[in-house]
């Protein structure tokens, strides 16, 4: 077979002759390929900066308050937490909340007898005298200072212009703070549609304050002609607190012992008795009402026990 015939057969059969070629080897070093390189590089994560640890202040910038003797610390507490004229509070609205504002004792006396909020707010804004500076934020430093100083803060006499101011303080103070109160004084009793409901509401939240040593009512509570009517008025508005103190102290009339009524509280009572006798009469009427309520409660409890232990009929 000729050469031309062989080439034609090879082409027709689909097979080609293999030509010898020189094999070339490429070294990686010659190509200078880096394994770390790729078409899709992953973004590098940002390293977080190490937070700097707070360094303690140098000794010349700190004061070892807790290393002072207890007597000196108590003296400092009295300077920053006590006011000889008491803490005088009036009701205000702040940030859409009912709260209280501290004023001077002089301004408090000027505000007595006013019920309109417009007049009261005007007098407060026109006043330029500020009360003595107190620093209750000192109690937030640590637990030891809190336990040492809070009794001094709450030992102040808290004077309220009216029952709404007392209510506003208590709902913001809470049960723990209210239980630390020692002395309160009321200078006003609500007698209008807008303020009268606070007479009962303030004593409803005063149930938290069962450790009070004195509650002074230095205002008239209505036009009552007899001491019995005055006692009934006090019980009607204050019975939640009166009964809460009796339960906490284990004595039904314990609240009557710490209640202090001024002459103004019964100025419309027609009597020839002196101040001590009138106050005693009101206290005796209150004790009678409280005892009668205790007997009603006990009778109800006994009746329920009898019904629960009575044999059922077959």
KEGURO-140238 format. One record per residue (C-alpha): residue in three letters; z, x, y negated. Coordinates in steps of 0.25 Angstrom, whole numbers, plus 5000, padded with zeros to 4 digits. Last residue first. Layout:
REM residues N
ATOM    r    up  east  north
ATOM  ALA     Z     X      Y
...
***
This chain:
REM residues 314
ATOM    r    up  east  north
ATOM  UNK  5421  4694   4949
ATOM  UNK  5427  4695   4936
ATOM  UNK  5427  4709   4929
ATOM  UNK  5441  4716   4927
ATOM  UNK  5444  4719   4913
ATOM  UNK  5443  4734   4910
ATOM  UNK  5431  4734   4900
ATOM  UNK  5436  4722   4893
ATOM  UNK  5450  4728   4891
ATOM  UNK  5444  4740   4886
ATOM  UNK  5435  4733   4876
ATOM  UNK  5447  4725   4871
ATOM  UNK  5456  4738   4869
ATOM  UNK  5445  4744   4861
ATOM  UNK  5443  4732   4852
ATOM  UNK  5458  4732   4850
ATOM  UNK  5458  4746   4846
ATOM  UNK  5447  4745   4836
ATOM  UNK  5454  4733   4830
ATOM  UNK  5467  4740   4829
ATOM  UNK  5461  4752   4822
ATOM  UNK  5455  4742   4812
ATOM  UNK  5468  4736   4809
ATOM  UNK  5474  4750   4807
ATOM  UNK  5463  4754   4798
ATOM  UNK  5465  4742   4789
ATOM  UNK  5480  4743   4789
ATOM  UNK  5479  4758   4785
ATOM  UNK  5470  4754   4774
ATOM  UNK  5479  4744   4768
ATOM  UNK  5491  4754   4769
ATOM  UNK  5482  4764   4761
ATOM  UNK  5479  4754   4750
ATOM  UNK  5494  4751   4749
ATOM  UNK  5497  4766   4748
ATOM  UNK  5487  4768   4737
ATOM  UNK  5493  4756   4729
ATOM  UNK  5507  4761   4732
ATOM  UNK  5504  4775   4727
ATOM  UNK  5497  4771   4715
ATOM  UNK  5508  4762   4710
ATOM  UNK  5509  4747   4713
ATOM  UNK  5506  4736   4703
ATOM  UNK  5494  4731   4709
ATOM  UNK  5480  4726   4706
ATOM  UNK  5470  4735   4712
ATOM  UNK  5459  4738   4703
ATOM  UNK  5462  4753   4702
ATOM  UNK  5462  4755   4717
ATOM  UNK  5453  4767   4719
ATOM  UNK  5456  4772   4704
ATOM  UNK  5471  4774   4708
ATOM  UNK  5466  4785   4717
ATOM  UNK  5465  4783   4733
ATOM  UNK  5468  4795   4742
ATOM  UNK  5464  4793   4757
ATOM  UNK  5470  4804   4766
ATOM  UNK  5481  4795   4772
ATOM  UNK  5471  4783   4773
ATOM  UNK  5462  4792   4782
ATOM  UNK  5473  4794   4792
ATOM  UNK  5475  4778   4794
ATOM  UNK  5470  4777   4809
ATOM  UNK  5477  4790   4813
ATOM  UNK  5470  4800   4823
ATOM  UNK  5465  4809   4812
ATOM  UNK  5450  4808   4817
ATOM  UNK  5451  4793   4820
ATOM  UNK  5458  4790   4807
ATOM  UNK  5448  4798   4799
ATOM  UNK  5437  4791   4805
ATOM  UNK  5443  4777   4802
ATOM  UNK  5445  4780   4787
ATOM  UNK  5431  4786   4787
ATOM  UNK  5424  4774   4793
ATOM  UNK  5433  4764   4785
ATOM  UNK  5429  4770   4772
ATOM  UNK  5421  4758   4765
ATOM  UNK  5429  4746   4771
ATOM  UNK  5442  4754   4772
ATOM  UNK  5442  4758   4757
ATOM  UNK  5438  4743   4753
ATOM  UNK  5449  4737   4762
ATOM  UNK  5459  4747   4756
ATOM  UNK  5455  4743   4742
ATOM  UNK  5456  4728   4745
ATOM  UNK  5470  4730   4751
ATOM  UNK  5475  4738   4738
ATOM  UNK  5471  4725   4730
ATOM  UNK  5462  4722   4718
ATOM  UNK  5450  4729   4723
ATOM  UNK  5439  4732   4713
ATOM  UNK  5431  4742   4720
ATOM  UNK  5433  4756   4726
ATOM  UNK  5439  4763   4714
ATOM  UNK  5438  4778   4713
ATOM  UNK  5446  4791   4717
ATOM  UNK  5445  4789   4732
ATOM  UNK  5452  4802   4737
ATOM  UNK  5450  4806   4752
ATOM  UNK  5460  4817   4756
ATOM  UNK  5462  4826   4769
ATOM  UNK  5448  4824   4775
ATOM  UNK  5446  4828   4789
ATOM  UNK  5439  4816   4794
ATOM  UNK  5427  4818   4786
ATOM  UNK  5416  4814   4795
ATOM  UNK  5420  4799   4793
ATOM  UNK  5415  4802   4779
ATOM  UNK  5401  4797   4783
ATOM  UNK  5406  4783   4784
ATOM  UNK  5415  4785   4772
ATOM  UNK  5403  4788   4763
ATOM  UNK  5395  4776   4768
ATOM  UNK  5406  4766   4765
ATOM  UNK  5406  4769   4750
ATOM  UNK  5392  4773   4750
ATOM  UNK  5388  4759   4752
ATOM  UNK  5393  4756   4737
ATOM  UNK  5384  4765   4730
ATOM  UNK  5371  4758   4729
ATOM  UNK  5376  4744   4729
ATOM  UNK  5387  4747   4719
ATOM  UNK  5402  4750   4721
ATOM  UNK  5402  4765   4726
ATOM  UNK  5416  4772   4725
ATOM  UNK  5417  4784   4716
ATOM  UNK  5426  4796   4714
ATOM  UNK  5428  4799   4729
ATOM  UNK  5437  4811   4733
ATOM  UNK  5436  4820   4745
ATOM  UNK  5445  4830   4752
ATOM  UNK  5444  4838   4765
ATOM  UNK  5430  4838   4769
ATOM  UNK  5427  4846   4782
ATOM  UNK  5423  4835   4791
ATOM  UNK  5412  4831   4781
ATOM  UNK  5406  4845   4783
ATOM  UNK  5405  4843   4798
ATOM  UNK  5401  4828   4797
ATOM  UNK  5389  4830   4788
ATOM  UNK  5389  4835   4773
ATOM  UNK  5376  4828   4769
ATOM  UNK  5381  4814   4773
ATOM  UNK  5394  4818   4768
ATOM  UNK  5390  4822   4754
ATOM  UNK  5381  4810   4751
ATOM  UNK  5392  4800   4756
ATOM  UNK  5402  4806   4747
ATOM  UNK  5393  4806   4735
ATOM  UNK  5390  4791   4738
ATOM  UNK  5405  4788   4738
ATOM  UNK  5406  4792   4724
ATOM  UNK  5408  4804   4715
ATOM  UNK  5413  4812   4726
ATOM  UNK  5424  4823   4726
ATOM  UNK  5425  4833   4737
ATOM  UNK  5438  4840   4736
ATOM  UNK  5436  4854   4741
ATOM  UNK  5442  4858   4755
ATOM  UNK  5427  4857   4760
ATOM  UNK  5424  4870   4754
ATOM  UNK  5437  4877   4758
ATOM  UNK  5435  4872   4773
ATOM  UNK  5421  4878   4773
ATOM  UNK  5425  4892   4770
ATOM  UNK  5431  4898   4782
ATOM  UNK  5422  4891   4792
ATOM  UNK  5409  4893   4785
ATOM  UNK  5413  4908   4781
ATOM  UNK  5415  4910   4796
ATOM  UNK  5402  4903   4800
ATOM  UNK  5393  4911   4791
ATOM  UNK  5386  4911   4778
ATOM  UNK  5385  4896   4776
ATOM  UNK  5399  4894   4771
ATOM  UNK  5395  4902   4758
ATOM  UNK  5384  4891   4755
ATOM  UNK  5396  4883   4750
ATOM  UNK  5396  4891   4737
ATOM  UNK  5403  4883   4726
ATOM  UNK  5400  4884   4712
ATOM  UNK  5409  4876   4703
ATOM  UNK  5403  4863   4697
ATOM  UNK  5392  4864   4687
ATOM  UNK  5393  4859   4673
ATOM  UNK  5380  4855   4666
ATOM  UNK  5380  4840   4669
ATOM  UNK  5368  4832   4664
ATOM  UNK  5362  4832   4678
ATOM  UNK  5375  4826   4684
ATOM  UNK  5377  4816   4673
ATOM  UNK  5363  4811   4674
ATOM  UNK  5364  4810   4689
ATOM  UNK  5376  4802   4688
ATOM  UNK  5370  4793   4677
ATOM  UNK  5358  4790   4685
ATOM  UNK  5366  4788   4698
ATOM  UNK  5374  4777   4693
ATOM  UNK  5388  4775   4698
ATOM  UNK  5396  4782   4687
ATOM  UNK  5411  4781   4687
ATOM  UNK  5414  4795   4690
ATOM  UNK  5403  4804   4685
ATOM  UNK  5411  4811   4674
ATOM  UNK  5422  4814   4684
ATOM  UNK  5412  4821   4693
ATOM  UNK  5406  4829   4681
ATOM  UNK  5420  4835   4679
ATOM  UNK  5422  4838   4693
ATOM  UNK  5409  4846   4693
ATOM  UNK  5397  4841   4702
ATOM  UNK  5392  4843   4716
ATOM  UNK  5380  4835   4720
ATOM  UNK  5379  4826   4732
ATOM  UNK  5368  4822   4742
ATOM  UNK  5359  4811   4744
ATOM  UNK  5345  4817   4748
ATOM  UNK  5332  4815   4742
ATOM  UNK  5332  4830   4738
ATOM  UNK  5345  4828   4731
ATOM  UNK  5351  4815   4728
ATOM  UNK  5365  4815   4721
ATOM  UNK  5379  4810   4724
ATOM  UNK  5391  4817   4717
ATOM  UNK  5400  4828   4722
ATOM  UNK  5412  4835   4716
ATOM  UNK  5418  4846   4724
ATOM  UNK  5432  4849   4720
ATOM  UNK  5438  4854   4707
ATOM  UNK  5444  4866   4713
ATOM  UNK  5430  4870   4719
ATOM  UNK  5430  4877   4733
ATOM  UNK  5419  4884   4740
ATOM  UNK  5416  4897   4732
ATOM  UNK  5429  4901   4727
ATOM  UNK  5437  4895   4738
ATOM  UNK  5429  4903   4749
ATOM  UNK  5431  4916   4741
ATOM  UNK  5446  4914   4742
ATOM  UNK  5445  4910   4757
ATOM  UNK  5438  4924   4759
ATOM  UNK  5449  4931   4752
ATOM  UNK  5460  4925   4760
ATOM  UNK  5452  4928   4773
ATOM  UNK  5451  4943   4770
ATOM  UNK  5437  4948   4767
ATOM  UNK  5429  4953   4779
ATOM  UNK  5421  4940   4779
ATOM  UNK  5415  4943   4766
ATOM  UNK  5410  4957   4769
ATOM  UNK  5401  4958   4758
ATOM  UNK  5386  4963   4760
ATOM  UNK  5377  4971   4750
ATOM  UNK  5385  4984   4750
ATOM  UNK  5385  4984   4765
ATOM  UNK  5370  4984   4766
ATOM  UNK  5363  4972   4771
ATOM  UNK  5360  4971   4786
ATOM  UNK  5345  4973   4789
ATOM  UNK  5337  4962   4793
ATOM  UNK  5328  4965   4805
ATOM  UNK  5314  4966   4801
ATOM  UNK  5305  4958   4809
ATOM  UNK  5294  4966   4816
ATOM  UNK  5280  4963   4811
ATOM  UNK  5272  4956   4822
ATOM  UNK  5260  4964   4827
ATOM  UNK  5248  4956   4825
ATOM  UNK  5240  4954   4837
ATOM  UNK  5226  4961   4838
ATOM  UNK  5214  4952   4840
ATOM  UNK  5207  4953   4853
ATOM  UNK  5194  4960   4852
ATOM  UNK  5182  4953   4858
ATOM  UNK  5170  4963   4860
ATOM  UNK  5179  4973   4866
ATOM  UNK  5185  4987   4862
ATOM  UNK  5198  4992   4870
ATOM  UNK  5189  4998   4881
ATOM  UNK  5183  5007   4871
ATOM  UNK  5169  5012   4874
ATOM  UNK  5164  5025   4869
ATOM  UNK  5151  5025   4876
ATOM  UNK  5151  5039   4880
ATOM  UNK  5165  5038   4885
ATOM  UNK  5161  5026   4893
ATOM  UNK  5151  5035   4900
ATOM  UNK  5137  5029   4902
ATOM  UNK  5131  5032   4916
ATOM  UNK  5116  5032   4916
ATOM  UNK  5108  5031   4930
ATOM  UNK  5094  5037   4930
ATOM  UNK  5084  5027   4934
ATOM  UNK  5076  5027   4947
ATOM  UNK  5067  5015   4947
ATOM  UNK  5068  5004   4957
ATOM  UNK  5056  4997   4961
ATOM  UNK  5055  4982   4958
ATOM  UNK  5056  4971   4967
ATOM  UNK  5051  4957   4964
ATOM  UNK  5042  4956   4976
ATOM  UNK  5029  4955   4967
ATOM  UNK  5032  4968   4959
ATOM  UNK  5035  4976   4972
ATOM  UNK  5022  4971   4979
ATOM  UNK  5014  4975   4966
ATOM  UNK  5020  4988   4966
ATOM  UNK  5017  4991   4980
ATOM  UNK  5002  4987   4979
ATOM  UNK  5000  4996   4967
ATOM  UNK  5006  5008   4975
ATOM  UNK  4996  5005   4987
ATOM  UNK  5000  5000   5000
***
